[in-house]
Amino acid sequence: MTIAAKAASVLGYRVLPTSIFALLAYAAIFFALTITDTLSNAPTPAKQRGLDLAQAYTDLHH
């Protein structure tokens, strides 16, 4: 059995290898987004330059 044939038998489009690969890919994306997806804090009132965040929030919901 050649290396190419052995690789094809392991990596072929069968249910279990494809499911494991999809699970690992989704897990990697989920954990990467969990670690890197952060929101910065709202600026302090001194740095808002007249922006009223409470009024902006109210405007978004009406």
PDB file with SEQRES, HELIX, SHEET and CRYST1 records, atoms N, CA, C and O in Angstrom:
SEQRES   1 A   62  MET THR ILE ALA ALA LYS ALA ALA SER VAL LEU GLY TYR          
SEQRES   2 A   62  ARG VAL LEU PRO THR SER ILE PHE ALA LEU LEU ALA TYR          
SEQRES   3 A   62  ALA ALA ILE PHE PHE ALA LEU THR ILE THR ASP THR LEU          
SEQRES   4 A   62  SER ASN ALA PRO THR PRO ALA LYS GLN ARG GLY LEU ASP          
SEQRES   5 A   62  LEU ALA GLN ALA TYR THR ASP LEU HIS HIS                      
HELIX    1 AA1 ILE A    3  LEU A   11  1                                   9    
HELIX    2 AA2 VAL A   15  THR A   36  1                                  22    
HELIX    3 AA3 PRO A   45  LYS A   47  5                                   3    
HELIX    4 AA4 LEU A   53  LEU A   60  1                                   8    
CRYST1    1.000    1.000    1.000  90.00  90.00  90.00 P 1           1          
ATOM      1  N   MET A   1       0.851  -1.173   0.000  1.00  0.00           N  
ATOM      2  CA  MET A   1       0.000   0.000   0.000  1.00  0.00           C  
ATOM      3  C   MET A   1       0.899   1.238   0.000  1.00  0.00           C  
ATOM      4  O   MET A   1       1.782   1.376   0.847  1.00  0.00           O  
ATOM      5  N   THR A   2       0.668   2.118  -0.941  1.00  0.00           N  
ATOM      6  CA  THR A   2       1.483   3.326  -1.048  1.00  0.00           C  
ATOM      7  C   THR A   2       1.007   4.371  -0.040  1.00  0.00           C  
ATOM      8  O   THR A   2      -0.054   4.241   0.571  1.00  0.00           O  
ATOM      9  N   ILE A   3       1.815   5.393   0.108  1.00  0.00           N  
ATOM     10  CA  ILE A   3       1.472   6.464   1.042  1.00  0.00           C  
ATOM     11  C   ILE A   3       0.203   7.181   0.585  1.00  0.00           C  
ATOM     12  O   ILE A   3      -0.646   7.527   1.406  1.00  0.00           O  
ATOM     13  N   ALA A   4       0.074   7.401  -0.706  1.00  0.00           N  
ATOM     14  CA  ALA A   4      -1.114   8.074  -1.230  1.00  0.00           C  
ATOM     15  C   ALA A   4      -2.370   7.246  -0.976  1.00  0.00           C  
ATOM     16  O   ALA A   4      -3.410   7.800  -0.618  1.00  0.00           O  
ATOM     17  N   ALA A   5      -2.290   5.956  -1.152  1.00  0.00           N  
ATOM     18  CA  ALA A   5      -3.447   5.094  -0.912  1.00  0.00           C  
ATOM     19  C   ALA A   5      -3.801   5.056   0.568  1.00  0.00           C  
ATOM     20  O   ALA A   5      -4.976   5.043   0.934  1.00  0.00           O  
ATOM     21  N   LYS A   6      -2.780   5.037   1.414  1.00  0.00           N  
ATOM     22  CA  LYS A   6      -3.023   5.029   2.854  1.00  0.00           C  
ATOM     23  C   LYS A   6      -3.660   6.351   3.302  1.00  0.00           C  
ATOM     24  O   LYS A   6      -4.582   6.358   4.117  1.00  0.00           O  
ATOM     25  N   ALA A   7      -3.161   7.464   2.762  1.00  0.00           N  
ATOM     26  CA  ALA A   7      -3.734   8.770   3.095  1.00  0.00           C  
ATOM     27  C   ALA A   7      -5.173   8.862   2.602  1.00  0.00           C  
ATOM     28  O   ALA A   7      -6.032   9.408   3.294  1.00  0.00           O  
ATOM     29  N   ALA A   8      -5.439   8.338   1.421  1.00  0.00           N  
ATOM     30  CA  ALA A   8      -6.797   8.376   0.877  1.00  0.00           C  
ATOM     31  C   ALA A   8      -7.751   7.535   1.717  1.00  0.00           C  
ATOM     32  O   ALA A   8      -8.919   7.890   1.872  1.00  0.00           O  
ATOM     33  N   SER A   9      -7.259   6.419   2.261  1.00  0.00           N  
ATOM     34  CA  SER A   9      -8.137   5.584   3.077  1.00  0.00           C  
ATOM     35  C   SER A   9      -8.467   6.252   4.410  1.00  0.00           C  
ATOM     36  O   SER A   9      -9.552   6.043   4.952  1.00  0.00           O  
ATOM     37  N   VAL A  10      -7.549   7.048   4.940  1.00  0.00           N  
ATOM     38  CA  VAL A  10      -7.795   7.729   6.216  1.00  0.00           C  
ATOM     39  C   VAL A  10      -8.568   9.026   5.998  1.00  0.00           C  
ATOM     40  O   VAL A  10      -9.487   9.330   6.759  1.00  0.00           O  
ATOM     41  N   LEU A  11      -8.212   9.787   4.981  1.00  0.00           N  
ATOM     42  CA  LEU A  11      -8.791  11.103   4.755  1.00  0.00           C  
ATOM     43  C   LEU A  11      -9.920  11.116   3.736  1.00  0.00           C  
ATOM     44  O   LEU A  11     -10.372  12.188   3.334  1.00  0.00           O  
ATOM     45  N   GLY A  12     -10.376   9.962   3.318  1.00  0.00           N  
ATOM     46  CA  GLY A  12     -11.443   9.894   2.323  1.00  0.00           C  
ATOM     47  C   GLY A  12     -12.734  10.499   2.845  1.00  0.00           C  
ATOM     48  O   GLY A  12     -12.884  10.708   4.049  1.00  0.00           O  
ATOM     49  N   TYR A  13     -13.656  10.776   1.955  1.00  0.00           N  
ATOM     50  CA  TYR A  13     -14.923  11.398   2.333  1.00  0.00           C  
ATOM     51  C   TYR A  13     -15.868  10.351   2.903  1.00  0.00           C  
ATOM     52  O   TYR A  13     -16.850   9.957   2.273  1.00  0.00           O  
ATOM     53  N   ARG A  14     -15.543   9.917   4.103  1.00  0.00           N  
ATOM     54  CA  ARG A  14     -16.430   9.012   4.817  1.00  0.00           C  
ATOM     55  C   ARG A  14     -17.014   9.758   6.003  1.00  0.00           C  
ATOM     56  O   ARG A  14     -16.561  10.853   6.334  1.00  0.00           O  
ATOM     57  N   VAL A  15     -17.994   9.186   6.629  1.00  0.00           N  
ATOM     58  CA  VAL A  15     -18.755   9.890   7.656  1.00  0.00           C  
ATOM     59  C   VAL A  15     -17.885  10.274   8.853  1.00  0.00           C  
ATOM     60  O   VAL A  15     -17.872  11.441   9.245  1.00  0.00           O  
ATOM     61  N   LEU A  16     -17.172   9.340   9.431  1.00  0.00           N  
ATOM     62  CA  LEU A  16     -16.435   9.620  10.662  1.00  0.00           C  
ATOM     63  C   LEU A  16     -15.295  10.620  10.467  1.00  0.00           C  
ATOM     64  O   LEU A  16     -15.223  11.580  11.234  1.00  0.00           O  
ATOM     65  N   PRO A  17     -14.399  10.456   9.489  1.00  0.00           N  
ATOM     66  CA  PRO A  17     -13.340  11.459   9.339  1.00  0.00           C  
ATOM     67  C   PRO A  17     -13.878  12.849   9.001  1.00  0.00           C  
ATOM     68  O   PRO A  17     -13.350  13.854   9.477  1.00  0.00           O  
ATOM     69  N   THR A  18     -14.917  12.902   8.187  1.00  0.00           N  
ATOM     70  CA  THR A  18     -15.494  14.195   7.828  1.00  0.00           C  
ATOM     71  C   THR A  18     -16.157  14.846   9.036  1.00  0.00           C  
ATOM     72  O   THR A  18     -16.038  16.056   9.227  1.00  0.00           O  
ATOM     73  N   SER A  19     -16.847  14.068   9.844  1.00  0.00           N  
ATOM     74  CA  SER A  19     -17.487  14.605  11.047  1.00  0.00           C  
ATOM     75  C   SER A  19     -16.454  15.100  12.048  1.00  0.00           C  
ATOM     76  O   SER A  19     -16.631  16.162  12.646  1.00  0.00           O  
ATOM     77  N   ILE A  20     -15.391  14.351  12.236  1.00  0.00           N  
ATOM     78  CA  ILE A  20     -14.336  14.766  13.168  1.00  0.00           C  
ATOM     79  C   ILE A  20     -13.663  16.037  12.673  1.00  0.00           C  
ATOM     80  O   ILE A  20     -13.409  16.947  13.461  1.00  0.00           O  
ATOM     81  N   PHE A  21     -13.374  16.110  11.386  1.00  0.00           N  
ATOM     82  CA  PHE A  21     -12.754  17.315  10.834  1.00  0.00           C  
ATOM     83  C   PHE A  21     -13.670  18.527  10.996  1.00  0.00           C  
ATOM     84  O   PHE A  21     -13.208  19.605  11.369  1.00  0.00           O  
ATOM     85  N   ALA A  22     -14.957  18.360  10.718  1.00  0.00           N  
ATOM     86  CA  ALA A  22     -15.905  19.468  10.861  1.00  0.00           C  
ATOM     87  C   ALA A  22     -16.014  19.901  12.321  1.00  0.00           C  
ATOM     88  O   ALA A  22     -16.063  21.097  12.610  1.00  0.00           O  
ATOM     89  N   LEU A  23     -16.051  18.948  13.233  1.00  0.00           N  
ATOM     90  CA  LEU A  23     -16.123  19.264  14.657  1.00  0.00           C  
ATOM     91  C   LEU A  23     -14.889  20.036  15.106  1.00  0.00           C  
ATOM     92  O   LEU A  23     -15.007  21.025  15.829  1.00  0.00           O  
ATOM     93  N   LEU A  24     -13.715  19.597  14.687  1.00  0.00           N  
ATOM     94  CA  LEU A  24     -12.480  20.292  15.061  1.00  0.00           C  
ATOM     95  C   LEU A  24     -12.422  21.693  14.456  1.00  0.00           C  
ATOM     96  O   LEU A  24     -11.960  22.631  15.106  1.00  0.00           O  
ATOM     97  N   ALA A  25     -12.884  21.835  13.224  1.00  0.00           N  
ATOM     98  CA  ALA A  25     -12.884  23.156  12.587  1.00  0.00           C  
ATOM     99  C   ALA A  25     -13.836  24.108  13.310  1.00  0.00           C  
ATOM    100  O   ALA A  25     -13.473  25.251  13.587  1.00  0.00           O  
ATOM    101  N   TYR A  26     -15.049  23.650  13.616  1.00  0.00           N  
ATOM    102  CA  TYR A  26     -15.998  24.498  14.338  1.00  0.00           C  
ATOM    103  C   TYR A  26     -15.500  24.825  15.738  1.00  0.00           C  
ATOM    104  O   TYR A  26     -15.671  25.952  16.203  1.00  0.00           O  
ATOM    105  N   ALA A  27     -14.886  23.861  16.420  1.00  0.00           N  
ATOM    106  CA  ALA A  27     -14.353  24.112  17.760  1.00  0.00           C  
ATOM    107  C   ALA A  27     -13.227  25.136  17.707  1.00  0.00           C  
ATOM    108  O   ALA A  27     -13.150  26.014  18.565  1.00  0.00           O  
ATOM    109  N   ALA A  28     -12.358  25.033  16.713  1.00  0.00           N  
ATOM    110  CA  ALA A  28     -11.259  25.995  16.585  1.00  0.00           C  
ATOM    111  C   ALA A  28     -11.793  27.401  16.332  1.00  0.00           C  
ATOM    112  O   ALA A  28     -11.308  28.364  16.926  1.00  0.00           O  
ATOM    113  N   ILE A  29     -12.778  27.525  15.464  1.00  0.00           N  
ATOM    114  CA  ILE A  29     -13.363  28.842  15.183  1.00  0.00           C  
ATOM    115  C   ILE A  29     -14.068  29.388  16.420  1.00  0.00           C  
ATOM    116  O   ILE A  29     -13.922  30.568  16.739  1.00  0.00           O  
ATOM    117  N   PHE A  30     -14.831  28.550  17.122  1.00  0.00           N  
ATOM    118  CA  PHE A  30     -15.549  28.987  18.313  1.00  0.00           C  
ATOM    119  C   PHE A  30     -14.586  29.474  19.387  1.00  0.00           C  
ATOM    120  O   PHE A  30     -14.791  30.545  19.958  1.00  0.00           O  
ATOM    121  N   PHE A  31     -13.539  28.705  19.671  1.00  0.00           N  
ATOM    122  CA  PHE A  31     -12.600  29.107  20.716  1.00  0.00           C  
ATOM    123  C   PHE A  31     -11.784  30.324  20.307  1.00  0.00           C  
ATOM    124  O   PHE A  31     -11.458  31.157  21.152  1.00  0.00           O  
ATOM    125  N   ALA A  32     -11.450  30.440  19.032  1.00  0.00           N  
ATOM    126  CA  ALA A  32     -10.718  31.625  18.580  1.00  0.00           C  
ATOM    127  C   ALA A  32     -11.581  32.878  18.734  1.00  0.00           C  
ATOM    128  O   ALA A  32     -11.088  33.921  19.163  1.00  0.00           O  
ATOM    129  N   LEU A  33     -12.850  32.781  18.391  1.00  0.00           N  
ATOM    130  CA  LEU A  33     -13.743  33.933  18.554  1.00  0.00           C  
ATOM    131  C   LEU A  33     -14.006  34.242  20.021  1.00  0.00           C  
ATOM    132  O   LEU A  33     -14.126  35.408  20.397  1.00  0.00           O  
ATOM    133  N   THR A  34     -14.097  33.214  20.846  1.00  0.00           N  
ATOM    134  CA  THR A  34     -14.315  33.429  22.272  1.00  0.00           C  
ATOM    135  C   THR A  34     -13.149  34.172  22.899  1.00  0.00           C  
ATOM    136  O   THR A  34     -13.347  35.033  23.757  1.00  0.00           O  
ATOM    137  N   ILE A  35     -11.953  33.849  22.484  1.00  0.00           N  
ATOM    138  CA  ILE A  35     -10.762  34.466  23.066  1.00  0.00           C  
ATOM    139  C   ILE A  35     -10.554  35.878  22.534  1.00  0.00           C  
ATOM    140  O   ILE A  35     -10.183  36.770  23.298  1.00  0.00           O  
ATOM    141  N   THR A  36     -10.782  36.102  21.249  1.00  0.00           N  
ATOM    142  CA  THR A  36     -10.417  37.381  20.639  1.00  0.00           C  
ATOM    143  C   THR A  36     -11.555  38.379  20.534  1.00  0.00           C  
ATOM    144  O   THR A  36     -11.293  39.562  20.313  1.00  0.00           O  
ATOM    145  N   ASP A  37     -12.795  37.965  20.679  1.00  0.00           N  
ATOM    146  CA  ASP A  37     -13.928  38.868  20.487  1.00  0.00           C  
ATOM    147  C   ASP A  37     -14.249  39.581  21.792  1.00  0.00           C  
ATOM    148  O   ASP A  37     -15.011  39.072  22.614  1.00  0.00           O  
ATOM    149  N   THR A  38     -13.671  40.753  21.977  1.00  0.00           N  
ATOM    150  CA  THR A  38     -13.919  41.548  23.176  1.00  0.00           C  
ATOM    151  C   THR A  38     -14.364  42.946  22.764  1.00  0.00           C  
ATOM    152  O   THR A  38     -13.984  43.454  21.709  1.00  0.00           O  
ATOM    153  N   LEU A  39     -15.157  43.537  23.598  1.00  0.00           N  
ATOM    154  CA  LEU A  39     -15.612  44.901  23.366  1.00  0.00           C  
ATOM    155  C   LEU A  39     -14.829  45.839  24.266  1.00  0.00           C  
ATOM    156  O   LEU A  39     -14.556  45.521  25.423  1.00  0.00           O  
ATOM    157  N   SER A  40     -14.478  46.974  23.739  1.00  0.00           N  
ATOM    158  CA  SER A  40     -13.794  47.959  24.565  1.00  0.00           C  
ATOM    159  C   SER A  40     -14.821  48.680  25.422  1.00  0.00           C  
ATOM    160  O   SER A  40     -16.012  48.696  25.111  1.00  0.00           O  
ATOM    161  N   ASN A  41     -14.345  49.271  26.498  1.00  0.00           N  
ATOM    162  CA  ASN A  41     -15.233  50.004  27.392  1.00  0.00           C  
ATOM    163  C   ASN A  41     -15.686  51.300  26.729  1.00  0.00           C  
ATOM    164  O   ASN A  41     -15.024  51.830  25.836  1.00  0.00           O  
ATOM    165  N   ALA A  42     -16.823  51.791  27.187  1.00  0.00           N  
ATOM    166  CA  ALA A  42     -17.310  53.087  26.708  1.00  0.00           C  
ATOM    167  C   ALA A  42     -16.361  54.172  27.199  1.00  0.00           C  
ATOM    168  O   ALA A  42     -15.815  54.069  28.297  1.00  0.00           O  
ATOM    169  N   PRO A  43     -16.162  55.203  26.398  1.00  0.00           N  
ATOM    170  CA  PRO A  43     -15.251  56.265  26.833  1.00  0.00           C  
ATOM    171  C   PRO A  43     -15.801  57.001  28.048  1.00  0.00           C  
ATOM    172  O   PRO A  43     -17.011  57.051  28.270  1.00  0.00           O  
ATOM    173  N   THR A  44     -14.901  57.563  28.816  1.00  0.00           N  
ATOM    174  CA  THR A  44     -15.316  58.343  29.980  1.00  0.00           C  
ATOM    175  C   THR A  44     -16.058  59.589  29.503  1.00  0.00           C  
ATOM    176  O   THR A  44     -15.862  60.024  28.369  1.00  0.00           O  
ATOM    177  N   PRO A  45     -16.906  60.168  30.352  1.00  0.00           N  
ATOM    178  CA  PRO A  45     -17.662  61.360  29.925  1.00  0.00           C  
ATOM    179  C   PRO A  45     -16.764  62.502  29.453  1.00  0.00           C  
ATOM    180  O   PRO A  45     -17.176  63.289  28.600  1.00  0.00           O  
ATOM    181  N   ALA A  46     -15.558  62.607  29.984  1.00  0.00           N  
ATOM    182  CA  ALA A  46     -14.658  63.681  29.557  1.00  0.00           C  
ATOM    183  C   ALA A  46     -14.192  63.488  28.114  1.00  0.00           C  
ATOM    184  O   ALA A  46     -13.869  64.461  27.433  1.00  0.00           O  
ATOM    185  N   LYS A  47     -14.154  62.246  27.648  1.00  0.00           N  
ATOM    186  CA  LYS A  47     -13.674  61.966  26.295  1.00  0.00           C  
ATOM    187  C   LYS A  47     -14.804  61.779  25.282  1.00  0.00           C  
ATOM    188  O   LYS A  47     -14.537  61.471  24.120  1.00  0.00           O  
ATOM    189  N   GLN A  48     -16.050  61.957  25.694  1.00  0.00           N  
ATOM    190  CA  GLN A  48     -17.176  61.736  24.786  1.00  0.00           C  
ATOM    191  C   GLN A  48     -17.475  62.935  23.900  1.00  0.00           C  
ATOM    192  O   GLN A  48     -18.213  62.788  22.925  1.00  0.00           O  
ATOM    193  N   ARG A  49     -16.949  64.087  24.185  1.00  0.00           N  
ATOM    194  CA  ARG A  49     -17.116  65.308  23.382  1.00  0.00           C  
ATOM    195  C   ARG A  49     -18.583  65.600  23.052  1.00  0.00           C  
ATOM    196  O   ARG A  49     -18.936  65.809  21.892  1.00  0.00           O  
ATOM    197  N   GLY A  50     -19.432  65.611  24.086  1.00  0.00           N  
ATOM    198  CA  GLY A  50     -20.827  65.973  23.891  1.00  0.00           C  
ATOM    199  C   GLY A  50     -21.745  64.823  23.526  1.00  0.00           C  
ATOM    200  O   GLY A  50     -22.947  65.036  23.365  1.00  0.00           O  
ATOM    201  N   LEU A  51     -21.233  63.629  23.391  1.00  0.00           N  
ATOM    202  CA  LEU A  51     -22.062  62.479  23.042  1.00  0.00           C  
ATOM    203  C   LEU A  51     -22.802  61.988  24.280  1.00  0.00           C  
ATOM    204  O   LEU A  51     -22.184  61.725  25.312  1.00  0.00           O  
ATOM    205  N   ASP A  52     -24.112  61.864  24.182  1.00  0.00           N  
ATOM    206  CA  ASP A  52     -24.925  61.351  25.283  1.00  0.00           C  
ATOM    207  C   ASP A  52     -25.272  59.899  24.962  1.00  0.00           C  
ATOM    208  O   ASP A  52     -26.171  59.634  24.164  1.00  0.00           O  
ATOM    209  N   LEU A  53     -24.562  58.964  25.581  1.00  0.00           N  
ATOM    210  CA  LEU A  53     -24.762  57.547  25.278  1.00  0.00           C  
ATOM    211  C   LEU A  53     -26.133  57.053  25.715  1.00  0.00           C  
ATOM    212  O   LEU A  53     -26.712  56.185  25.061  1.00  0.00           O  
ATOM    213  N   ALA A  54     -26.659  57.588  26.808  1.00  0.00           N  
ATOM    214  CA  ALA A  54     -27.991  57.176  27.259  1.00  0.00           C  
ATOM    215  C   ALA A  54     -29.050  57.595  26.237  1.00  0.00           C  
ATOM    216  O   ALA A  54     -29.966  56.826  25.948  1.00  0.00           O  
ATOM    217  N   GLN A  55     -28.934  58.787  25.698  1.00  0.00           N  
ATOM    218  CA  GLN A  55     -29.883  59.255  24.684  1.00  0.00           C  
ATOM    219  C   GLN A  55     -29.721  58.463  23.388  1.00  0.00           C  
ATOM    220  O   GLN A  55     -30.715  58.138  22.737  1.00  0.00           O  
ATOM    221  N   ALA A  56     -28.512  58.157  23.014  1.00  0.00           N  
ATOM    222  CA  ALA A  56     -28.281  57.358  21.803  1.00  0.00           C  
ATOM    223  C   ALA A  56     -28.879  55.966  21.954  1.00  0.00           C  
ATOM    224  O   ALA A  56     -29.461  55.435  21.008  1.00  0.00           O  
ATOM    225  N   TYR A  57     -28.739  55.373  23.131  1.00  0.00           N  
ATOM    226  CA  TYR A  57     -29.314  54.058  23.393  1.00  0.00           C  
ATOM    227  C   TYR A  57     -30.840  54.114  23.315  1.00  0.00           C  
ATOM    228  O   TYR A  57     -31.470  53.217  22.756  1.00  0.00           O  
ATOM    229  N   THR A  58     -31.427  55.164  23.874  1.00  0.00           N  
ATOM    230  CA  THR A  58     -32.877  55.339  23.814  1.00  0.00           C  
ATOM    231  C   THR A  58     -33.339  55.524  22.369  1.00  0.00           C  
ATOM    232  O   THR A  58     -34.363  54.970  21.972  1.00  0.00           O  
ATOM    233  N   ASP A  59     -32.600  56.288  21.591  1.00  0.00           N  
ATOM    234  CA  ASP A  59     -32.956  56.506  20.185  1.00  0.00           C  
ATOM    235  C   ASP A  59     -32.918  55.208  19.385  1.00  0.00           C  
ATOM    236  O   ASP A  59     -33.721  55.026  18.470  1.00  0.00           O  
ATOM    237  N   LEU A  60     -32.008  54.315  19.713  1.00  0.00           N  
ATOM    238  CA  LEU A  60     -31.922  53.048  18.991  1.00  0.00           C  
ATOM    239  C   LEU A  60     -33.129  52.154  19.247  1.00  0.00           C  
ATOM    240  O   LEU A  60     -33.502  51.349  18.393  1.00  0.00           O  
ATOM    241  N   HIS A  61     -33.732  52.292  20.407  1.00  0.00           N  
ATOM    242  CA  HIS A  61     -34.846  51.415  20.771  1.00  0.00           C  
ATOM    243  C   HIS A  61     -36.209  52.026  20.484  1.00  0.00           C  
ATOM    244  O   HIS A  61     -37.227  51.412  20.805  1.00  0.00           O  
ATOM    245  N   HIS A  62     -36.264  53.201  19.898  1.00  0.00           N  
ATOM    246  CA  HIS A  62     -37.554  53.826  19.567  1.00  0.00           C  
ATOM    247  C   HIS A  62     -37.605  54.205  18.124  1.00  0.00           C  
ATOM    248  O   HIS A  62     -38.611  54.743  17.663  1.00  0.00           O  
TER     249      HIS A  62                                                      
END                                                                             
